[in-house]
């Protein structure tokens, strides 16, 4: 499933190609996604110009003067820039055509993604208005986590994966950040000290920035016919390494299930 770094990489990959470009037409081949794709996009978008391409949590926001496209990649979705007239494949559901030689193509094999349209202020949209802060901005800090965790007995890993607490800390990055911070994932969020949250906040920021930087090295792949941006090239310390030796202390890594998610940690480094 594309997580925040992959969505950020997608934004950075498509923005230089479509910003300041004008929609020529929209082709909807399959409109039955997580929510129905508004068929009115076929009439609304032509003639509008892309003012910006940004991200909020895992939503890609393509802003025009009359409204904003909200795109979510779901579990298997991708957005690719097509510049060579490549014919659509089986799961290429939507084309946003800008010129004869430039289009943005939405592909989603499982169809859990979304393409929506809104004319309201984006921060007031139902899908966005209750989201927590962005993890890479200054308003995500230890004091915020300490306040929101007060008296809470939820495992700290589930706590930092709650999008109402902070957005974008998916399973892989929660595992990695807790390991870097030396915090056991099953500890109750309310028992974590301010100093420990400061370490955890820093770890989350470092891990996400590193993942974004790794994705950023493959931006050229957004314009090739393969459409494979090469996610997850970063060296993972714990995720996907159950029963292997900890890279720090050589102790065997442990796996448990938290909120039905694979959770891997080192019982020595994360007491």
C-alpha angles and dihedrals in degrees: 000000000000109000132194096287091050092048090048089050089051091052092050090047098052101032098077090052102047106027109111090010121126122231111244099181143335124228116198111189096165120021099173102098128134085305124012113275108241106252087204088077087081088067101027102053105048109098095021120116126222108245098179145350113215141154133234112184103313095333119107111215120203106187128204132172092264103038148325133269110223112203127183120184094210115194101323108011129129139179118216135183110231115198103160105060093256111181116246119261130216099284098034096116105168136026122195102199119203102163135354087265100038132060139148112229126201115207124183122165097185095036095223091124126096140222112189139162130219136177095190126093105287094229089059096052115120093239094050112028097083098043121122124242125294109265095226096053126088095248088069102081144135094268090057093051093045091052095047093044096053111135091349117141096192114121110267091237092058089044095058091044091058106107090210088062098041130338129235104024098127127182098275093048094044090055092048097044094049090051092050090049093047093235123141108238094223096057113115112258091230092060096058113106126228090252091052091049089051089055091046094049090051091048092051091051093047094047094047094045090049091050092049091049090051091050090046092064091068101048091120088067090070089076101044125093094249093062093204113140094187102238126194099029090141118108107258116212100197114353111101092008103098114159090012125116119275108251090223106043104007092238114141112263118241128221126206133162118248119178086348091300128123107254119190125184145151113252090205100047094036105045 
